[in-house]
Amino acid sequence: MSDRSARAWLHGQSCPSGRNLLVLAAHSRRVMTALLKLLGHDQLMVALDLQEIENELERMTERVRRLRSEMSP
């Protein structure tokens, strides 16, 4: 994928191939959201959001535990 291709897509002069669309969706939350909405799978974004929140909570819990252990005598 080149800058020229991306500019053509943005200007509606051409569209990405299926492979390029998947690569874009994998790297852009906005593209993934739009793609899922178009396919009628909006609820999958909620599941992805919940998984992301759960992962972040686990990271933060571990961080709190480390800080607590560092502070204890």
Steps between C-alpha positions, in 0.01 A plus 500: 500500500639838404421861588366541148256211554383642831441842342298340219288314758438817700398687185269220389701433185553135588447269794727271699525132411357253748846431639579871540162559664579230756842651567339842547239355736770325702684829550212746523223478757288737288530278194423188708195669653371614160557156350319322783209744480469447125498125557237527775732387779508813718476284814847363427648845568340491845662161561836636383460806723415283800803280438723807475356640824547167676863478385569855619340427839723195538810708416399770747424245773845348454656845514319582825616170651861574402483848649342364816773235539771764445351719773460229761786451750 
